Amino acid sequence: MPSACQTTIRRLALATLLLAPTAFAESPTQICEQKAYEMGLRYQQQSAEVAALQRQGFTLAHYRLKDQLDQFNGDPASLAIITDLDETVIDNSALLVRDMQACHDYTTWDTWSHWEKNGHPRLIPGAKAFFDYANQAGVSIYYISDRFGENKASTIATLKALELPQVSEDHVLLYGTPKAERRNSVTQHHTLIMQLGDSLHDFSKVFAEANLAEQQEAVKANADHFGQDWIVFPNSTYGDWSEAKLNAWDAPLNPQ
């Protein structure tokens, strides 16, 4: 038989549970691994800093394109811009947050096909103004993405609904062959003057075939491209870096 003290403790515990049931909704064992994505998702979707960086990227792209056009005397349609889609032109964070909250790992990509066919991504800030400027200048725009090729009609419909220019079968090049091959199909008929993306794979096959250390070296080797004809956009939600080891200060923790 429990003592009077034990009975009192149990009654207090029960009362606490009844008064505040949500406080115990998630024990440490119930928090799924995918919760580790939450901080990156908050930054990508909600921070004013990311919105500022995205606008800054497209503003820089505008200035760089204007410089190119001011020095060019030929047919601007012979010039091409290649851009990635996801997290460069369109924001898929609603899908990623839904998956994370359901404790599902969105980096397995098994929920993306449904999103591509039925989801409603929003435009990255500054994207439409930049591509409208390029279109009005007569420059050719190619959207090269690793979205599923079988969902091409849905992706085209999404881009048209967002009122992006030059959205057509031959200007939207999706997964099926490596991005390098799709870029080469553009450069066979155009002079490539600018690329935009959130992953280094969007710019050169050098990065696609490299590990993280090699990518760091390739960034140094290609430093002259960044901010000139390669414009990189922030993406804190997925990438080759997501499982990289972190470097910690070796001093012992000493809270004051």
N, C-alpha and C positions, 0 to 999 in steps of 0.2 A: 504494500500500500504506500502511495507517495506521501511524503510529509506535507505539512501545511505550507511550508516555504516552496516546495516543488510545485504544489497545486497553484499557488499564487503566481509563480513564474509562468506556468503553462497558460493560465488565464490571461495574463498580460500579453503573452506572445500571440494567443488567438485573437485578442482584441485588436492588436496591432495589424494582424493580417486582414481582419475584417474592415478596419478603418482605412487601410492603405494597401489594397491588393496589388496595385500596379508597381509598388516599390519592390516587389519580389518577382516580378514578371520575368526578369532575365537574371539568372544566376550566372557566375563565370562559366559554368559548363554549358550553358545554353547559348552563349554568345558565339555565333558562327565565325569561321575564319574569314568570310567575305566582309565582315565588319571592318577589317583592316583597310578596305578600299574607301571608307567613309570620308576621311579627311581629304583625300585627293579629289573625291567627287564634290565635296562642299566647295573646295577651291575652284574647281573647273566650272561648276554650275552657278554658284552663288556669289563668288567674290567679284567686287568691282575692279580688282587688280587684273583679273584675267580678261574682263571686258575691255579694259584699257589697253592691255597688251595686244589683243586682237585688233582693235581699232588702229593702234600704232603700227601693226604689221601691214595692214591694208593701206594706211597713209604712206608708209615707206614704199610699198609696191607702186602706188600711184605716182610718186615722185620719180622713182626709177624708170617706170614705163614712159613717163613724159620726157625724161632725158633721152631715152632711146628713140622716141618718135621725133624729137627735135633734130636729131642727127641723121634721120633716115629720109631718103628721097624716093624710094620705090613704092611698090604696092604694099600697103600695110597688111593686107590679107596673107602675104607671104611670111609674115612674122607670126609666131605662135607663143602663147602662154599655156603651160601645162599646170593644172592644179589637182591636188587630191580633193576628196570630198569630206569624209568623216573627220570631224574635229578641226577641219580647215575651212570649209565652206558651210557645212551643216553640223549642228550640235545634237548628238545622240544621247546626251546625259540622262534624259528621262528613262530610256531603256536600261542604262547602267544602274541607276538608282533603284529602279523596280527590281532588277535581278539581285542587287546587293541586299535589299530589304527582305527578299525571299530566301536569303542565304544561298544564292546560286552564283557560281563563278562565271561571269560574263566573258571571261577570256577564253572559254571553251568555244565561243562563237556560235553555240547551238541555238541561241534565241534570236540571232540577228536576222535570219531569213524572215521570220514572222514580222519583225520590226520593219524590215525593208519593204515588205508588202503592205503592212497595215499601220505602221507608226507615222508619227507626224513630227519630224525633227524641225528645229527652228534654225534660222540663218545665224551664222556667226556675225557679230556686229562688224559692220564695215564691208562685208563681202559683196552685197548687191551693188553698192555704190561703185566699188572698184571694177567689178566685171561689166557693169553698164558703161563705165568710162572706156574700158578696153574695147568693148563692142562698138561704141559710137566712133571710136578712132579707127575701126575697121580691122583690128587685130583678131586673128583666129584664136579661139579659146577651146582647149581640150580638157575634159574632166576624166582623169585617170584614177580609178579607185579599185580596191580589192573587194568591193561589194560583190555579192554572188551574181555571176553572169546570167543565171536563169531568172533572176529578178530584174533584169534590165528594164523591162517595160514599166515596172513599178517605180524604179529609181528615176527613170525619165519623167514619169508622171509627177513624182515628188518635186523634182527640180523645176518642172514647168509650173507647178502650183506655187512655188516660191518665186516665180517670175525671173528666173535666171536666164541670161541670154545664151544663144547658140546651143541649146539643148536639143540634140538630135541623135539618131542612131550612130552616125559616124563621128560624133564629137564626144560621146560618152563611152569610154572604153573600160569595161569591167573585168573582173577576174576570169581567167581562163589561160592566159599566158603570163609570164613574169612581167612586172612593170617595166623593166628595161626594154623588153621587146615592144611593148605598147608605145613607150616613148620613142623608140627608133622608128616606128611606123609614122609618127608625126614628123620627125626630123628629116625623113626622106623627101618631104615635100614643102617643108617650112624651115625658116631660121628660128630656132628656139631662143627666145630672149629672156624668159623668166619662168621659174618654177616656184610653186607654193605648196607647203605641206606641213604636217605636224610630226612626221616621222622622217628620219634621215633616209629611210628606204625610198621615200618619195622623190629623192633627188638623183641618186646614183646607185648602181648595182654594187659599188664598192662597199656601201654600208649594209646592203642586204646580205652579203656574204661574209660579214665580219662579226666577231664577238665584241663585247663592250670595250675591251681594251683597244682592240683594233679600230673600233669606231671613234674612240677618243683621238687616236693618232690620225685617222682620216679627216676628222674635223680640223685638226691643225694643218694638214696638208692642203685642205680646200678652203682655208680661212678667207681667201679673197672673194669667194662666192657669196658668203653670208652677208645679207644686207644689201647686196648688189643684184644678182640675178637669182639667188636662192633666198626665199623669205620663209622663215620657220615660225610656226604658231605653237602656243603652249598647249600641252595635253598631259595632265597629271593623273589620268585615269587608266591608261594601259600603254605598254611599250616594252621594248627589250630590257629596259632598266628595272622592271617591276620586281624581279627576284634577286637583284644585286645585293651583295653584302654591304652593310653600312660601316663606316669608320667612326669609332667613338674616342672621345678624349679619355686617356688612360688614368687621369686623376680620380681618386675615390670621391663618391658623392658626398657633398658636405653642405647640406641645407643650412641657411643662416636664420 
